[in-house]
Amino acid sequence: MLSIVALRNFGTGGAAVVCRPGRRGEVVRIGGGVRDQVRLAGCSTSADLFFDGRVWRIRFADGVVRRIGDGDGISLDEWHVTLLIDDDPPHSAAQSDVDAAWFESDTQAPCPITAGAPALIGTARWCSIRLPEAEFPTIGIVRRNRSHETRLHTIPGIAILVNGQTVRDSIRLADGAVLEVWSAAQRRPIRYRDPCEEIDRILGTIAQPATPDSPDPGRVETSIAGRLRELVGTNPRAMLRPDEAVLVAIVVSAVVGFAVLVAAQW
């Protein structure tokens, strides 16, 4: 699937988000003409995006053709167009709800992000993730795929801090990542939460690696040595530690010796 995100002057002059499936022969024309499928107001040029059955390509007005990579950006007059490629098909609402992650802050309710079409971050009405403190109408693009991976794509000329580091291109967001945007007054942090990644992390802490003394759970010990290892040893499943086994042997020997003496007197 190809997602086209077009912004005019950081979104001050308009925005457009269009998604198209990756089918052979699929052609999308973007520009300012009346016959262009993605209309860019005030744009004097155009470009064709097409899928050749394997990859997406772009053909500019001067005839130059090149392959499109995920996250590539092009400029058409005052418009900046970000092209996002996802091999996964569009998701149903039920699937998206299950795979949802979200952004949260101290000043507003959580903003969900689901698999499928990209979402915009900023102050404009078309932004799914609203940040009233941001200086520009649109400051970034986020997209989540079926593999539970969420990526943040920045817009040229705008820097976003992720965990204190400046990001000017694209970055994968991990659960708990903190995003900060600059405003005239102060920096406002928002946090990214991914329940799928958090569950994977919890399950990873539960799983314990096998110790050298731990027997293979899929193997049944039938030998005498195997039986003894189950009774005495340093592994967690043994009934007695070696020092405890020695003490028990001494006590048993003393009791048996005393019993022999008593029997001899009779």
N, C-alpha and C positions, 0 to 999 in steps of 0.2 A: 504494500500500500504506500502511496505517495501522499504526504501531507504538505500543503503549500501554505506558508504563513507570510503574508505581505503586510508591511507596515510603512506608512508614509510619515517621515519625520518623527520617529519613535511613537507613532500612533496618534500624533496630534492632528494629522490630516486624514486619518482613516485607517482601517485595518480589514483584512480578509483572511479567513481560514477555510481551505478547501481540501477534501480528501478524495483520492481516486484509487481504485483497485489496480493491482499490477497485472493487467491482462494484455496479451499481445495485441498490438494495434491501438491501444489506448493513447489518445493524443489530447493534450490540454494546452490551449493557447492563452497566454497571459499578456496583457498590454492595455493600452488605452483606447483601442478601437471598438466600435459598436458590435463587431462580430467576435471579439475575444471572449472566451468563456470565463476568464477571471478578469473582471474589469478593474483597472487601476486608473482612477480619475486623474486627469492631467498628464498622464504618461504618453509620450510621443513615440515610443518604440514598443517592440513586442518580442516574445520568444515562444518557441514551441517546446513542450515537454512530451516525450513519447516513450513507450515501453516496447522494446524489441523482442520480448519473450524471455530475456535473461536479465537485463539491466535497464534502468531509466537513463535517458539521454536528453540533452537540451540542444536546441538549434537556435542560434541567435539570428538577428535580422541580417547580419552580414554573411550568413551562410556557415559560420563556424559551428561545428558539432563536437560536443565532448560528453563524456560519461558523468553522471551525477553521483556524488557520494553522500552518505548520510550526514546531514548537518551543513551541507554546502550552502553558501549564500551568494546571491547575485544582486546587482544594483540596476534598476531601471528608472532613470531620472531620479526623482525624489523618493522613490520606493525602494525599500530593501526587502528582498524575498529570501526566506529561509526554506530550504527543501529538506524534508525529513523522510527517510525511507525505512519502512518496517516490513519484514517478511511475513509477519503474522497477519491473518485476516482480521477484519473488523469483528468486535465482540458483541455479544448480546448484552442486554442490560443486566441479566442475572449473573453472567460471568464477570462483568465489570464490577458489580457490587461486591462479589467475593474477593476480587483482586484489589480492592480499593486501598489506597494509602491516603494520607492527608497532610496538610500544612496547618500549624496552629501557632497562635501567639497569645500574649497576655491581654490583648485588647479586642479580640474578636473570636467568633466561633470557628471551629475547624473547617478548612476548605478541602473537600475531597478531590482526589485525582484518580481517575480510573483508566484502564487500558483502552486504547483506541485513539481518538483524535487528540492532538496536542491542546494544552491549555495555556493561556497567557497570564502573566503576572503583572500587576500594575494598578493604576487608579481608574482606568477607563471602564466604562459600563460593559464592554465586551470581554473584560478580563474575568476568568473564572476564579482566580485567586486575587482578591482585592487587597491592596496595600495602600490605604489612604495617605500614609506618610511618604510614599515614593515621590521623587521629583518629576518623573516622566509618566505619561499615560501607560506605556508598556515598557517593562524593564527586562523581561525574560520570557522564555518558553520552556514548558516542562512537558515531557511525554513519558507515558508508562506503557510497557508492552506486556505480552502474555507471560513472559519469563519473570515477571515481578521486578523488572529493572526500570528505574526512573532516572531519566537524564535531564539535566538543566542545560539549556542552550542560551547563551547570552546574546545580546544585540550589540552590534558594533557601536562603540562610543560609550557604552554603559558597563561599568564594572560592578560586580556583585561579590561580596565576601562570603565564602563558605568555610566554616570552621576557622575563621580568621585569615584565610588565604584568598587573595584576589583571583577571581576567575573571569577570563575574557573570551573564553571559547565554549567548550562543552565539558561537562563533568557528570559522572554517575553519582547519584545521591544515595548515601547509606542511612539506615535508620538512626535517628538522633542527630542528623546533620543540622547545623545552625546557619541560616542565611541572614545576612545583614545588608540593608540597603541604606544609601545615604539620603538624608533629607536636610532641609534647611535648618531644622532645629537639632536633630540628633539621629543616631543610628537606631533603627528598630529591628530587633531580631525576630525571625520566625523559625520554627522547628519543623523538620520533616519527620513524619512517623510512618513506618512501614510494618504492619502487624505480621506479614508473612516472614520478613527477615528476622523479626524479634522471636517468633516461634522457632525458626530454624536455629537461632542462637541458643535458645533455652534447651532445645532437644540436644544440641551439641554438648552442652555442659552436663547433661544427664548421662550420656554415654561415657563409660569408663574404659580405658584401654586394659587389655588383659595383662596381668603380671606374669613373670616367668614361672612362678610356682602355681599359677592358676591352671587347672586342668582344662582341656578342651571340652566345652559343654556337649559337643556332639559325639564325644568318645566315651564309652562305658568301660571303666577299669574292671578287668576280670582277673588279673594276675594277683599273686600274694603281695608283690611289691606295690601294686596299685592300691590294694586294700589298705596296706599300711600307710601309704601317703594320705589316704583319706582320714586316717585316725591320728597320725602324728606328722607334724610338719609346720612350716612357716606360712603356708597359704591360708587365706581367710576361712576356707571350708574345713580345715583340720580340726578335730575335736580337742587335741592336746598339743601344746608347744613342746619342743624337745626337753626343756628343763622340767616342765610339768610331768612328762612321761617318765623321767628318771626318778623323780620324787615318788610317783605312783608305784614304780617298780620296787623301790626300797621298802615302801610300806607293805606291799604285797608279800615281798620276801620275808619280812619280819613276822607277818601274820602267819604265813605258811610254816616258818620255822617253829614258832610257838605252838602251832597245832601239832606238829610232829613230835615235840617234846611231851606234850600232854598225852598224845596217843601212846608213846613209849612207856609212860608211867602206868598206864592201864594194862 
